[in-house]
């Protein structure tokens, strides 16, 4: 499966538009990680546990998107965009 964030496939032609290939996931924080990352947040520095969680979630979303695209009969997914949202409950803390 060819996946790109461009609007075209290099050296290729888009023959049919099959629809939107979805690949959603929601990952929850581990309470222990939340505590240790909260302490790190006080002193500064990268929140490595959260970075790893984000990478895991993005990898899973891309994998699901590819599987959905294959189910639709696609051989490529173009113009891919990834977004990250913070939960409303996390914003209140």
N, C-alpha and C positions, 0 to 999 in steps of 0.2 A: 504494500500500500504506500503510495507516494503522498506525503503530507507536507504542505507548504503554507507559509503565511503570505505568499504573494497572490495576486489575482489571476495569474496564469500558471501553466505548467511549462517550465523551460523546455524547449525543443518538443513540445507536445501541443495537442489541440483539444480543447474542451468541446466534445461532440454533443453531450446531453447534460442537462442540469437535473439531477435526481431529487433534489431537496436538501434539507439541512441534516447533516449527520451530527447527532448529539452525543455528548460524552460527559455526563454530569457526575459529580461525586460530592459528598459532604463528609468531612473528617472531623472527629471530635478530639479535643485535647485530653490528655491524661492528667488527672488531678495532681499527681506527683510532679509531672513536667511543668504544669501550670505554676506550682509553688516555686520550683527551682528557677524557672524562667522569670518569675516575678521578682525574685531576689536579684537576678542578673540585670533586670531592667532598672533597678535602683542604682547599680554601680556602672551601668553602661556595657556596651559590647554586643556582639551578635547573639541573638536568641537562637542558638543552633538547633534546639529541639523543634522550634517552630519552623525554621528553615527546612529541616528534614521532613516535617509534616506537610509543608507546602509542596515540596518536590514530589513526595509520595502521592499526594492528591492530584497534582498535575499529570504525573505519569499514568495514574489510573484513569483520569478523564480522557487522555489521549488514546489510551488502549480501548476504552469503551467507544470512543468516537470512531476509531478505525473499525471496530467490530460492527457498529451500526452501519457504517458506510459500506462494508462488505455485504451485509444483509440486504442493502438497497441495490447491490450490483455495481457499486462504484469501484474504480481502480485508483482513484486519487481523491484527496480532499484539499480544496484550495481555500485561500483567504482565512486561514485558521486564526482565531483570536482566543486568548486565555484571559479570564478575569478572576480576580480574587476579591471576595467580600468578607467583611468583618461582621460577625453576628451582632444583632442589635443588643443582646444581653452583654456582650463583651464591651460594647461602647459605653455602657452605663457604669462600668467598674472604675 
